[in-house]
Amino acid sequence: MNLSFFDQFTSPCLLGIPLILLSMLFPALLLPTSNNRWITNRLLTLQLWLFNLITKQLMLPLNNKGHKWAMILTSLMLLLLTINLLGLLPYTFTPTTQLSMNMALAFPLWLATLLTGLRNQPSMSLGHLLPEGTPTPLIPALILIETTSLFIRPLALGVRLTANLTAGHLLIQLISTATFTLLPIMPAVSILTTSILLLLTILEVAVAIIQAYVFVLLLSLYLQENI
């Protein structure tokens, strides 16, 4: 029984070929493509409004130099948002429950922000490792602590996204299993668990949106520190 709960996090395969790449690219096919017409339909208008809203929110903590990253951050936000939301549908696979994928997204982008700071303003970037006015005996310990916290950032990004989505999917599966098990035995309790499952699903939709936003927002804050 315990193994069946975690089978949903196993990457699906077809003829021995992992389909995780297909599940990552499929959400992009659902987005309508723009055209050259003067008047667009409501769906394209809603999509453009959403793009502008996301870009505006992500660019707020950044100065003008950081606006060069608008395309990367907005694309990452839309990718995580669509994958997280589509993963809540039945019989689907959520790639963002895989720590390997989240680390593959977090580590290169974090490293890019760090290298950007070391190239543009190396003294200020290295100055973050030692706060001003630190007593001399505490300098080695503080440098070690700040360096460790710096290198933990990509790990925290990946683990946070993985843990939140994995816990939500497990809770939904546990409560749905309990609902079907209690239905012939105690119908009243089954109806109660169904209402709890509905509320939990709404909560998971909010978590999927918030976690995608937090992931990209933290990257933008790391970028702001280095530009």
N, C-alpha and C positions, 0 to 999 in steps of 0.2 A: 504493500500500500504506500509506503514512504517513497519507494522508487517511482511510482506512477505520478506522484505529485511533482517530481522534479523532471519528468520526461518532457514537460512543456518547454524546458530551457535547453533541450538538446537541439543542435542545429539540424534541420531536416536535410536528408540526402536523397538523391535520385540516381540510381545506378552507381552508387559510391561517390557521387559528385555533391559536395556541400552546396546548398541552395541559399546560404546566408547572403551572398552577393546579390542574388536575384531579389531577395526580400528587402535589401537596402535600396535597390534601384527602382523597385516597383512603385513606391509612393510618389516618385517624381513623375511617373506617367499619368497620375491622376490630376496633376495641375494643368489647367487649361493654358494653351499657348496663345500669346498675343498675336494680333494681326495688324494690318495697315489701315483698317477701316477707321473712319472718324468716330463713329458711334459703336461702342462695344456693348456686349450684353451685361446683364447684372452680375454674372459669375466673375467675369474678368474685372469688373469694377470693384467687386468685393475683394478679389485677390490683390489688386493694386493697393486698395486701402489697407489691407492687412500687411502687405510688404512695407508700405510707408510707415505704418505704426510701429512695426518691429524694428525697422532701421532707425527711426527716431528715438525709440527707447534705448537701443543699444549704443547709439552715438552720444547720448547725453553725458556720460562721464568722461568722454574723450575730447581732446582738443583737436585742432584742425589737422595735425599730423596723423592722428589716429583714424581720421575719416577714410584714409586709403584702405583700411581693413573692413570697410562697410560691406563689400560684396562677400568676403569670406565669412564674416560673422553672421550676416543675414542668411546666407545659404546654409550654414551650419545650424542655425536656429530652426529653419524650416525643415531641414533633414531630420533633426531630433524630434521636432514637434509631430511631423507626420508619422514617423516610425513608432513613437510612443503611443499615439492615439490609435493607429491601425492595429497595434499589438493588443488592444483591449477587445477587439472583435473575436468571436469564437473561431476556433480552428485556424488561428494565425500564429505566427512566430515573431517574437520581438527581439531583434538583434541587439538592442541596447541593454538587454539583461545579461549579455556576455561581457565579462570584464575585459577580455582581450580586445574587443572592438572599442569599448570606451577608452581604454588606455591608448589604443592606436589613434584615437581622435585627440585625446587630451595631451599626450606627451609631445608630439611634433609641434602643436600650436603653442604650448607653453614654452618649449625650447625656442621657437621663433620669436616670441616676445622677449625672452631673456637675451638672445643674441642681438636683437634690435637695440636693446638698452646698452649692451656692452659695446656695440659698434658706434652708437650715436653719442652716448654720454657715459663712458666707462667709470669715471670717478664717482658719479652720483649713483650708478647702479651698484657698485661695490660698497658705497657708503651706507646702503641699506643693511649691510651685514653688521654694522657697528653703530648703534645710536650715539648721538652727540652727548658728551658729558658723562660717558661711562667711566667708572673708577678703573684704574689701571689693573688691579688684581682680577677684575671680572672680564677683562677684554678677551682672553682665550676662550672662556666658557661661553660668553655671549656670541662670539663669532661661530663657534661650533653649533650652538642652538639655532642661530639665525640661518646658517647654511643648511642644517637639517630641515628646518621648516620650509626653506625655499625649495628643496628637492622633494619634499613631501607633497607639494601642491598638485602636480599632475596625478599622483596616486589618490589624493583626496577627491579630485574631480571625478576620476573614473569609478572609485568605490562608492561615492555618494549616489551617483546616477544608477549604478548597478544594484546597490542595496535597496534603494527606495522602490524601484520598479519590481525587483524580485519579491520583496516582501508583500507588495500589493497584489501581485499575481497569485502568490501562495495563499493569501487570505481569501481572495475571491474563489479559488478552487476549493479550499477547505469548507467555506460556508456553503457553496453550491453543492458540494458532496453531502454535507449534513442536511441540506434542504431535501434532496432527493431521497436520502435514507430515512428521514423522519416523516415523509409524506404518507406512507401507508400505515405508520404506527401512531403518530400524533399529528394530525393535520393542522391543529391550531398552532402548535409550535413551529411547524413547517411554514405556515403563512408568516409567522413572526420573523423567522430566519430569512424568508424571501424579501421582506421589507428591509431587513438589515443589509441583505445582499444588494438591493437597489441603491441604498444610501452609500454603501461602500464603493459601488461602481461609479457613482457620481463623484465621490471623493477621489477615486483613482484617475478619473478624467482630469480633475484639478491638479493632482500630483504629476501627471504626465506633462501637463502644460508648464507647471511651475519648475519642474526639474530641468526641462529643456531650457527655460529662460535663465535659471540660476547657473547652469553649466556655461552658457555663452556670456552671461553677465560677469562671472568671475574671470573669464578669459579677457574680457574687455578691461576689467579693473587691473589685471596683471599687466596688460598692455599699457595702460595709462601710467603705471609706475615706471615704465621703462622708456617713455617718450617725453 
